[in-house]
Amino acid sequence: MRLGQPVLSSATSSHMCIATSAMKYYAVIVVFGSFTGGDFVVPQLKLKFPFRSGDVIFIKGHMLEHFVTPWQPKGHDGGRFSVVHFNHQAVVDWVNAKLDPSPE
């Protein structure tokens, strides 16, 4: 049982859906760095928008396929990294079982 919190450094992403992400909750994605490109795409909704350093996205990652377009470092020391936080469904199920007042 764990919370998901990957840190992606200079990663490119293919189409993603986080199958173990809790269904009722949102994933949070924050991006940092000095780069160009790297737009955020949600194909099912036909959305594509800039995803710049310091931006935060809340998404139901288990339901919506999403990815980032190719990006390039800006300048000699440029790069890109993101922090992704989500709850695994197993954690939510465990907490709900602990909070359930009914006897087993």
C-alpha positions as CSV (number, residue, x, y, z in Angstrom):
1,M,0.0,0.0,0.0
2,R,1.5,3.3,-1.0
3,L,0.9,6.7,-2.4
4,G,2.2,7.3,-5.9
5,Q,4.7,10.2,-6.3
6,P,7.1,9.7,-9.2
7,V,9.6,12.5,-10.1
8,L,10.4,12.4,-13.8
9,S,13.6,14.1,-15.0
10,S,14.1,14.9,-18.6
11,A,11.5,12.3,-19.5
12,T,9.5,12.1,-22.6
13,S,6.0,10.6,-22.1
14,S,4.0,8.3,-24.3
15,H,0.3,8.0,-23.9
16,M,-0.5,7.3,-20.3
17,C,-3.4,6.2,-18.2
18,I,-2.7,5.5,-14.6
19,A,-4.8,2.3,-14.0
20,T,-3.9,2.0,-10.3
21,S,-4.9,5.6,-9.6
22,A,-7.9,6.0,-7.3
23,M,-11.1,6.5,-9.3
24,K,-12.7,9.2,-7.2
25,Y,-9.6,11.4,-6.9
26,Y,-7.4,13.5,-9.1
27,A,-3.7,13.2,-9.9
28,V,-1.6,16.3,-9.6
29,I,1.2,17.0,-12.0
30,V,3.7,19.9,-11.6
31,V,6.4,20.7,-14.1
32,F,9.6,22.7,-13.6
33,G,12.7,23.6,-15.7
34,S,13.9,25.6,-18.6
35,F,12.5,24.2,-21.9
36,T,10.4,24.9,-25.0
37,G,7.6,22.6,-26.2
38,G,6.2,20.0,-23.9
39,D,2.5,20.8,-24.4
40,F,0.0,18.7,-22.4
41,V,-2.4,16.6,-24.5
42,V,-5.6,14.9,-23.5
43,P,-6.7,13.1,-26.8
44,Q,-10.2,12.0,-25.6
45,L,-11.1,15.6,-25.0
46,K,-9.3,16.9,-28.0
47,L,-7.3,19.2,-25.8
48,K,-3.7,20.5,-26.2
49,F,-2.4,23.4,-24.2
50,P,1.0,24.8,-23.0
51,F,2.4,23.1,-19.9
52,R,5.1,25.6,-18.7
53,S,7.5,25.6,-15.8
54,G,5.5,26.1,-12.6
55,D,2.2,25.0,-14.1
56,V,0.0,22.6,-12.1
57,I,-2.5,20.2,-13.6
58,F,-5.2,18.2,-11.8
59,I,-6.5,15.3,-13.9
60,K,-8.4,12.0,-13.4
61,G,-5.4,10.1,-14.6
62,H,-7.1,6.7,-14.5
63,M,-9.8,7.8,-16.9
64,L,-8.1,10.2,-19.3
65,E,-5.2,9.2,-21.5
66,H,-2.6,12.0,-21.5
67,F,0.9,12.8,-22.6
68,V,3.4,15.6,-23.2
69,T,4.6,16.5,-26.7
70,P,8.3,16.6,-27.4
71,W,10.3,19.3,-25.8
72,Q,13.8,20.8,-26.0
73,P,16.1,22.2,-23.3
74,K,16.3,26.0,-23.3
75,G,20.0,27.1,-23.2
76,H,23.0,25.1,-22.1
77,D,21.7,24.2,-18.7
78,G,18.0,23.7,-19.6
79,G,16.0,20.7,-18.8
80,R,12.6,19.6,-17.7
81,F,11.2,17.6,-14.7
82,S,7.8,17.0,-13.3
83,V,6.4,15.8,-10.0
84,V,3.3,13.6,-10.2
85,H,1.2,12.8,-7.1
86,F,-1.7,10.3,-7.0
87,N,-3.3,7.9,-4.7
88,H,-3.4,4.2,-5.5
89,Q,-6.9,2.7,-5.3
90,A,-5.5,0.1,-2.8
91,V,-4.7,2.9,-0.3
92,V,-8.3,4.4,-0.6
93,D,-9.8,0.9,-0.1
94,W,-7.6,0.3,2.9
95,V,-8.5,3.6,4.5
96,N,-12.2,3.1,3.8
97,A,-12.0,-0.4,5.5
98,K,-10.3,1.1,8.6
99,L,-13.0,3.8,8.8
100,D,-15.9,1.5,8.3
101,P,-17.7,1.2,11.6
102,S,-19.5,-2.0,10.8
103,P,-18.1,-5.2,12.4
104,E,-16.4,-7.7,10.3
